[in-house]
Amino acid sequence: MSKKLFVGGLSYETTGETLKEAFAQIGTVESANVITDKISGRSKGFGFVEMSSEEEAKKAIETLNGKEIDGRNVTVNEAKPLAPR
Protein backbone atom coordinates (compact mmCIF):
# COMPACT_ATOMS: atom_id res chain seq x y z
CA MET A 1 0.00 0.00 0.00
CA SER A 2 1.44 3.38 -0.98
CA LYS A 3 1.80 6.23 1.49
CA LYS A 4 1.51 9.93 0.67
CA LEU A 5 3.91 12.42 2.25
CA PHE A 6 3.66 16.20 2.57
CA VAL A 7 6.85 18.12 1.75
CA GLY A 8 6.92 21.76 2.88
CA GLY A 9 9.43 24.60 2.75
CA LEU A 10 10.40 23.93 -0.86
CA SER A 11 12.38 26.37 -2.94
CA TYR A 12 10.38 28.03 -5.73
CA GLU A 13 12.82 26.39 -8.19
CA THR A 14 12.08 22.85 -6.96
CA THR A 15 10.23 20.69 -9.49
CA GLY A 16 8.41 17.39 -9.24
CA GLU A 17 11.39 15.74 -10.89
CA THR A 18 13.76 17.18 -8.25
CA LEU A 19 11.52 15.81 -5.51
CA LYS A 20 11.35 12.42 -7.18
CA GLU A 21 15.15 12.24 -7.43
CA ALA A 22 15.61 13.14 -3.75
CA PHE A 23 13.07 10.60 -2.50
CA ALA A 24 14.15 7.87 -4.94
CA GLN A 25 17.38 7.56 -2.93
CA ILE A 26 15.23 6.23 -0.06
CA GLY A 27 12.88 3.92 -1.96
CA THR A 28 10.37 3.55 -4.79
CA VAL A 29 8.52 6.78 -5.61
CA GLU A 30 5.02 6.29 -7.06
CA SER A 31 4.51 10.01 -7.74
CA ALA A 32 6.00 13.39 -6.86
CA ASN A 33 4.47 16.77 -7.56
CA VAL A 34 4.93 20.38 -6.53
CA ILE A 35 1.76 22.40 -6.02
CA THR A 36 1.64 25.53 -8.18
CA ASP A 37 -0.50 28.65 -8.29
CA LYS A 38 -3.16 28.33 -11.02
CA ILE A 39 -2.73 31.89 -12.26
CA SER A 40 1.01 32.54 -12.06
CA GLY A 41 2.20 28.94 -12.41
CA ARG A 42 4.69 29.60 -9.60
CA SER A 43 5.34 27.01 -6.91
CA LYS A 44 3.45 27.47 -3.65
CA GLY A 45 6.45 26.06 -1.73
CA PHE A 46 5.05 22.63 -0.96
CA GLY A 47 4.31 19.34 -2.63
CA PHE A 48 3.44 15.70 -2.19
CA VAL A 49 5.41 12.49 -2.69
CA GLU A 50 3.83 9.06 -2.76
CA MET A 51 6.10 6.22 -1.65
CA SER A 52 5.33 2.60 -2.54
CA SER A 53 5.21 1.29 1.04
CA GLU A 54 4.65 2.37 4.63
CA GLU A 55 8.22 1.37 5.56
CA GLU A 56 9.76 3.49 2.78
CA ALA A 57 7.56 6.43 3.78
CA LYS A 58 8.74 6.22 7.40
CA LYS A 59 12.35 5.98 6.28
CA ALA A 60 11.89 9.01 3.99
CA ILE A 61 10.47 11.06 6.89
CA GLU A 62 13.35 10.05 9.18
CA THR A 63 15.99 10.69 6.51
CA LEU A 64 14.78 13.83 4.73
CA ASN A 65 12.87 15.83 7.36
CA GLY A 66 14.99 18.93 8.06
CA LYS A 67 17.41 18.15 5.22
CA GLU A 68 18.30 20.48 2.36
CA ILE A 69 16.73 20.22 -1.09
CA ASP A 70 17.57 23.00 -3.59
CA GLY A 71 19.07 25.19 -0.87
CA ARG A 72 16.10 25.02 1.55
CA ASN A 73 15.58 22.85 4.62
CA VAL A 74 12.36 20.97 4.02
CA THR A 75 9.70 19.53 6.30
CA VAL A 76 8.57 15.99 5.52
CA ASN A 77 5.65 14.32 7.26
CA GLU A 78 2.65 12.13 6.60
CA ALA A 79 0.02 13.85 4.46
CA LYS A 80 -3.32 14.33 6.14
CA PRO A 81 -6.47 13.32 4.23
CA LEU A 82 -8.29 16.13 2.44
CA ALA A 83 -11.14 17.39 4.62
CA PRO A 84 -14.59 17.46 3.03
CA ARG A 85 -15.74 20.92 2.01
Chimera marker file (.cmm) of the C-alpha trace (Angstrom):
<marker_set name="trace">
<marker id="1" x="0.000" y="0.000" z="0.000" r="1" g="1" b="0" radius="0.5"/>
<marker id="2" x="1.440" y="3.380" z="-0.976" r="1" g="1" b="0" radius="0.5"/>
<marker id="3" x="1.799" y="6.230" z="1.487" r="1" g="1" b="0" radius="0.5"/>
<marker id="4" x="1.508" y="9.931" z="0.667" r="1" g="1" b="0" radius="0.5"/>
<marker id="5" x="3.911" y="12.416" z="2.253" r="1" g="1" b="0" radius="0.5"/>
<marker id="6" x="3.664" y="16.204" z="2.574" r="1" g="1" b="0" radius="0.5"/>
<marker id="7" x="6.854" y="18.122" z="1.753" r="1" g="1" b="0" radius="0.5"/>
<marker id="8" x="6.921" y="21.765" z="2.884" r="1" g="1" b="0" radius="0.5"/>
<marker id="9" x="9.427" y="24.601" z="2.752" r="1" g="1" b="0" radius="0.5"/>
<marker id="10" x="10.399" y="23.932" z="-0.860" r="1" g="1" b="0" radius="0.5"/>
<marker id="11" x="12.382" y="26.372" z="-2.944" r="1" g="1" b="0" radius="0.5"/>
<marker id="12" x="10.379" y="28.034" z="-5.731" r="1" g="1" b="0" radius="0.5"/>
<marker id="13" x="12.823" y="26.387" z="-8.189" r="1" g="1" b="0" radius="0.5"/>
<marker id="14" x="12.081" y="22.851" z="-6.962" r="1" g="1" b="0" radius="0.5"/>
<marker id="15" x="10.233" y="20.694" z="-9.490" r="1" g="1" b="0" radius="0.5"/>
<marker id="16" x="8.407" y="17.390" z="-9.244" r="1" g="1" b="0" radius="0.5"/>
<marker id="17" x="11.393" y="15.741" z="-10.894" r="1" g="1" b="0" radius="0.5"/>
<marker id="18" x="13.756" y="17.179" z="-8.253" r="1" g="1" b="0" radius="0.5"/>
<marker id="19" x="11.516" y="15.807" z="-5.505" r="1" g="1" b="0" radius="0.5"/>
<marker id="20" x="11.346" y="12.417" z="-7.181" r="1" g="1" b="0" radius="0.5"/>
<marker id="21" x="15.149" y="12.239" z="-7.429" r="1" g="1" b="0" radius="0.5"/>
<marker id="22" x="15.609" y="13.145" z="-3.751" r="1" g="1" b="0" radius="0.5"/>
<marker id="23" x="13.074" y="10.602" z="-2.496" r="1" g="1" b="0" radius="0.5"/>
<marker id="24" x="14.153" y="7.868" z="-4.941" r="1" g="1" b="0" radius="0.5"/>
<marker id="25" x="17.383" y="7.558" z="-2.933" r="1" g="1" b="0" radius="0.5"/>
<marker id="26" x="15.229" y="6.230" z="-0.064" r="1" g="1" b="0" radius="0.5"/>
<marker id="27" x="12.881" y="3.920" z="-1.964" r="1" g="1" b="0" radius="0.5"/>
<marker id="28" x="10.368" y="3.547" z="-4.793" r="1" g="1" b="0" radius="0.5"/>
<marker id="29" x="8.518" y="6.778" z="-5.611" r="1" g="1" b="0" radius="0.5"/>
<marker id="30" x="5.023" y="6.287" z="-7.058" r="1" g="1" b="0" radius="0.5"/>
<marker id="31" x="4.509" y="10.008" z="-7.742" r="1" g="1" b="0" radius="0.5"/>
<marker id="32" x="5.997" y="13.391" z="-6.858" r="1" g="1" b="0" radius="0.5"/>
<marker id="33" x="4.471" y="16.769" z="-7.564" r="1" g="1" b="0" radius="0.5"/>
<marker id="34" x="4.934" y="20.377" z="-6.532" r="1" g="1" b="0" radius="0.5"/>
<marker id="35" x="1.760" y="22.400" z="-6.017" r="1" g="1" b="0" radius="0.5"/>
<marker id="36" x="1.642" y="25.534" z="-8.178" r="1" g="1" b="0" radius="0.5"/>
<marker id="37" x="-0.501" y="28.647" z="-8.289" r="1" g="1" b="0" radius="0.5"/>
<marker id="38" x="-3.165" y="28.331" z="-11.017" r="1" g="1" b="0" radius="0.5"/>
<marker id="39" x="-2.728" y="31.895" z="-12.259" r="1" g="1" b="0" radius="0.5"/>
<marker id="40" x="1.011" y="32.545" z="-12.062" r="1" g="1" b="0" radius="0.5"/>
<marker id="41" x="2.201" y="28.940" z="-12.405" r="1" g="1" b="0" radius="0.5"/>
<marker id="42" x="4.694" y="29.598" z="-9.602" r="1" g="1" b="0" radius="0.5"/>
<marker id="43" x="5.340" y="27.008" z="-6.905" r="1" g="1" b="0" radius="0.5"/>
<marker id="44" x="3.449" y="27.471" z="-3.648" r="1" g="1" b="0" radius="0.5"/>
<marker id="45" x="6.451" y="26.064" z="-1.734" r="1" g="1" b="0" radius="0.5"/>
<marker id="46" x="5.052" y="22.629" z="-0.963" r="1" g="1" b="0" radius="0.5"/>
<marker id="47" x="4.312" y="19.342" z="-2.632" r="1" g="1" b="0" radius="0.5"/>
<marker id="48" x="3.445" y="15.701" z="-2.193" r="1" g="1" b="0" radius="0.5"/>
<marker id="49" x="5.411" y="12.488" z="-2.694" r="1" g="1" b="0" radius="0.5"/>
<marker id="50" x="3.830" y="9.061" z="-2.759" r="1" g="1" b="0" radius="0.5"/>
<marker id="51" x="6.096" y="6.224" z="-1.649" r="1" g="1" b="0" radius="0.5"/>
<marker id="52" x="5.335" y="2.596" z="-2.543" r="1" g="1" b="0" radius="0.5"/>
<marker id="53" x="5.213" y="1.293" z="1.045" r="1" g="1" b="0" radius="0.5"/>
<marker id="54" x="4.649" y="2.365" z="4.630" r="1" g="1" b="0" radius="0.5"/>
<marker id="55" x="8.224" y="1.374" z="5.564" r="1" g="1" b="0" radius="0.5"/>
<marker id="56" x="9.757" y="3.488" z="2.780" r="1" g="1" b="0" radius="0.5"/>
<marker id="57" x="7.559" y="6.434" z="3.781" r="1" g="1" b="0" radius="0.5"/>
<marker id="58" x="8.736" y="6.220" z="7.403" r="1" g="1" b="0" radius="0.5"/>
<marker id="59" x="12.353" y="5.976" z="6.280" r="1" g="1" b="0" radius="0.5"/>
<marker id="60" x="11.888" y="9.014" z="3.990" r="1" g="1" b="0" radius="0.5"/>
<marker id="61" x="10.471" y="11.057" z="6.888" r="1" g="1" b="0" radius="0.5"/>
<marker id="62" x="13.354" y="10.053" z="9.182" r="1" g="1" b="0" radius="0.5"/>
<marker id="63" x="15.989" y="10.685" z="6.512" r="1" g="1" b="0" radius="0.5"/>
<marker id="64" x="14.776" y="13.826" z="4.725" r="1" g="1" b="0" radius="0.5"/>
<marker id="65" x="12.873" y="15.825" z="7.362" r="1" g="1" b="0" radius="0.5"/>
<marker id="66" x="14.987" y="18.931" z="8.058" r="1" g="1" b="0" radius="0.5"/>
<marker id="67" x="17.412" y="18.155" z="5.222" r="1" g="1" b="0" radius="0.5"/>
<marker id="68" x="18.302" y="20.483" z="2.362" r="1" g="1" b="0" radius="0.5"/>
<marker id="69" x="16.728" y="20.223" z="-1.093" r="1" g="1" b="0" radius="0.5"/>
<marker id="70" x="17.566" y="22.997" z="-3.594" r="1" g="1" b="0" radius="0.5"/>
<marker id="71" x="19.068" y="25.187" z="-0.871" r="1" g="1" b="0" radius="0.5"/>
<marker id="72" x="16.103" y="25.023" z="1.546" r="1" g="1" b="0" radius="0.5"/>
<marker id="73" x="15.583" y="22.847" z="4.618" r="1" g="1" b="0" radius="0.5"/>
<marker id="74" x="12.356" y="20.967" z="4.015" r="1" g="1" b="0" radius="0.5"/>
<marker id="75" x="9.699" y="19.528" z="6.302" r="1" g="1" b="0" radius="0.5"/>
<marker id="76" x="8.570" y="15.995" z="5.520" r="1" g="1" b="0" radius="0.5"/>
<marker id="77" x="5.653" y="14.323" z="7.261" r="1" g="1" b="0" radius="0.5"/>
<marker id="78" x="2.651" y="12.125" z="6.595" r="1" g="1" b="0" radius="0.5"/>
<marker id="79" x="0.018" y="13.855" z="4.456" r="1" g="1" b="0" radius="0.5"/>
<marker id="80" x="-3.321" y="14.333" z="6.142" r="1" g="1" b="0" radius="0.5"/>
<marker id="81" x="-6.470" y="13.322" z="4.226" r="1" g="1" b="0" radius="0.5"/>
<marker id="82" x="-8.286" y="16.126" z="2.441" r="1" g="1" b="0" radius="0.5"/>
<marker id="83" x="-11.141" y="17.392" z="4.624" r="1" g="1" b="0" radius="0.5"/>
<marker id="84" x="-14.592" y="17.458" z="3.026" r="1" g="1" b="0" radius="0.5"/>
<marker id="85" x="-15.741" y="20.919" z="2.011" r="1" g="1" b="0" radius="0.5"/>
<link id1="1" id2="2" r="1" g="1" b="0" radius="0.2"/>
<link id1="2" id2="3" r="1" g="1" b="0" radius="0.2"/>
<link id1="3" id2="4" r="1" g="1" b="0" radius="0.2"/>
<link id1="4" id2="5" r="1" g="1" b="0" radius="0.2"/>
<link id1="5" id2="6" r="1" g="1" b="0" radius="0.2"/>
<link id1="6" id2="7" r="1" g="1" b="0" radius="0.2"/>
<link id1="7" id2="8" r="1" g="1" b="0" radius="0.2"/>
<link id1="8" id2="9" r="1" g="1" b="0" radius="0.2"/>
<link id1="9" id2="10" r="1" g="1" b="0" radius="0.2"/>
<link id1="10" id2="11" r="1" g="1" b="0" radius="0.2"/>
<link id1="11" id2="12" r="1" g="1" b="0" radius="0.2"/>
<link id1="12" id2="13" r="1" g="1" b="0" radius="0.2"/>
<link id1="13" id2="14" r="1" g="1" b="0" radius="0.2"/>
<link id1="14" id2="15" r="1" g="1" b="0" radius="0.2"/>
<link id1="15" id2="16" r="1" g="1" b="0" radius="0.2"/>
<link id1="16" id2="17" r="1" g="1" b="0" radius="0.2"/>
<link id1="17" id2="18" r="1" g="1" b="0" radius="0.2"/>
<link id1="18" id2="19" r="1" g="1" b="0" radius="0.2"/>
<link id1="19" id2="20" r="1" g="1" b="0" radius="0.2"/>
<link id1="20" id2="21" r="1" g="1" b="0" radius="0.2"/>
<link id1="21" id2="22" r="1" g="1" b="0" radius="0.2"/>
<link id1="22" id2="23" r="1" g="1" b="0" radius="0.2"/>
<link id1="23" id2="24" r="1" g="1" b="0" radius="0.2"/>
<link id1="24" id2="25" r="1" g="1" b="0" radius="0.2"/>
<link id1="25" id2="26" r="1" g="1" b="0" radius="0.2"/>
<link id1="26" id2="27" r="1" g="1" b="0" radius="0.2"/>
<link id1="27" id2="28" r="1" g="1" b="0" radius="0.2"/>
<link id1="28" id2="29" r="1" g="1" b="0" radius="0.2"/>
<link id1="29" id2="30" r="1" g="1" b="0" radius="0.2"/>
<link id1="30" id2="31" r="1" g="1" b="0" radius="0.2"/>
<link id1="31" id2="32" r="1" g="1" b="0" radius="0.2"/>
<link id1="32" id2="33" r="1" g="1" b="0" radius="0.2"/>
<link id1="33" id2="34" r="1" g="1" b="0" radius="0.2"/>
<link id1="34" id2="35" r="1" g="1" b="0" radius="0.2"/>
<link id1="35" id2="36" r="1" g="1" b="0" radius="0.2"/>
<link id1="36" id2="37" r="1" g="1" b="0" radius="0.2"/>
<link id1="37" id2="38" r="1" g="1" b="0" radius="0.2"/>
<link id1="38" id2="39" r="1" g="1" b="0" radius="0.2"/>
<link id1="39" id2="40" r="1" g="1" b="0" radius="0.2"/>
<link id1="40" id2="41" r="1" g="1" b="0" radius="0.2"/>
<link id1="41" id2="42" r="1" g="1" b="0" radius="0.2"/>
<link id1="42" id2="43" r="1" g="1" b="0" radius="0.2"/>
<link id1="43" id2="44" r="1" g="1" b="0" radius="0.2"/>
<link id1="44" id2="45" r="1" g="1" b="0" radius="0.2"/>
<link id1="45" id2="46" r="1" g="1" b="0" radius="0.2"/>
<link id1="46" id2="47" r="1" g="1" b="0" radius="0.2"/>
<link id1="47" id2="48" r="1" g="1" b="0" radius="0.2"/>
<link id1="48" id2="49" r="1" g="1" b="0" radius="0.2"/>
<link id1="49" id2="50" r="1" g="1" b="0" radius="0.2"/>
<link id1="50" id2="51" r="1" g="1" b="0" radius="0.2"/>
<link id1="51" id2="52" r="1" g="1" b="0" radius="0.2"/>
<link id1="52" id2="53" r="1" g="1" b="0" radius="0.2"/>
<link id1="53" id2="54" r="1" g="1" b="0" radius="0.2"/>
<link id1="54" id2="55" r="1" g="1" b="0" radius="0.2"/>
<link id1="55" id2="56" r="1" g="1" b="0" radius="0.2"/>
<link id1="56" id2="57" r="1" g="1" b="0" radius="0.2"/>
<link id1="57" id2="58" r="1" g="1" b="0" radius="0.2"/>
<link id1="58" id2="59" r="1" g="1" b="0" radius="0.2"/>
<link id1="59" id2="60" r="1" g="1" b="0" radius="0.2"/>
<link id1="60" id2="61" r="1" g="1" b="0" radius="0.2"/>
<link id1="61" id2="62" r="1" g="1" b="0" radius="0.2"/>
<link id1="62" id2="63" r="1" g="1" b="0" radius="0.2"/>
<link id1="63" id2="64" r="1" g="1" b="0" radius="0.2"/>
<link id1="64" id2="65" r="1" g="1" b="0" radius="0.2"/>
<link id1="65" id2="66" r="1" g="1" b="0" radius="0.2"/>
<link id1="66" id2="67" r="1" g="1" b="0" radius="0.2"/>
<link id1="67" id2="68" r="1" g="1" b="0" radius="0.2"/>
<link id1="68" id2="69" r="1" g="1" b="0" radius="0.2"/>
<link id1="69" id2="70" r="1" g="1" b="0" radius="0.2"/>
<link id1="70" id2="71" r="1" g="1" b="0" radius="0.2"/>
<link id1="71" id2="72" r="1" g="1" b="0" radius="0.2"/>
<link id1="72" id2="73" r="1" g="1" b="0" radius="0.2"/>
<link id1="73" id2="74" r="1" g="1" b="0" radius="0.2"/>
<link id1="74" id2="75" r="1" g="1" b="0" radius="0.2"/>
<link id1="75" id2="76" r="1" g="1" b="0" radius="0.2"/>
<link id1="76" id2="77" r="1" g="1" b="0" radius="0.2"/>
<link id1="77" id2="78" r="1" g="1" b="0" radius="0.2"/>
<link id1="78" id2="79" r="1" g="1" b="0" radius="0.2"/>
<link id1="79" id2="80" r="1" g="1" b="0" radius="0.2"/>
<link id1="80" id2="81" r="1" g="1" b="0" radius="0.2"/>
<link id1="81" id2="82" r="1" g="1" b="0" radius="0.2"/>
<link id1="82" id2="83" r="1" g="1" b="0" radius="0.2"/>
<link id1="83" id2="84" r="1" g="1" b="0" radius="0.2"/>
<link id1="84" id2="85" r="1" g="1" b="0" radius="0.2"/>
</marker_set>
